[in-house]
Amino acid sequence: MAKKISLRQCVGCGQMKDKKEMMRVLKSAEGPVVLDVTGRKNGRGAYLCKSGDCLAGARKNKGLERSLKMRIPDEIYENLEKEFEEGGYESNAGKG
């Protein structure tokens, strides 16, 4: 029997894709909204394609705000854009 593929919907473009092909944006109790590099941290998550266009679309249509059930300030979108530019799922921990 084949292994089940976990599909998730992008909050930017609405496409369904394998969750391994997507980035998870996480709202945790401990801190602000961040990219979840491992995809396993506790908290409410929303998925985005690894594309700046999808992040822009999620910002425009408020897809992240609906999924995370909170208002998202512009500075968080700016931080997410920086993380996108720096390589998507690459961890920025320990980099200056």
Helices and strands as residue ranges (DSSP letters): E 7-9, E 16-18, G 19-21, E 22-27, E 33-36, E 44-49, H 52-61, H 63-68, H 74-85
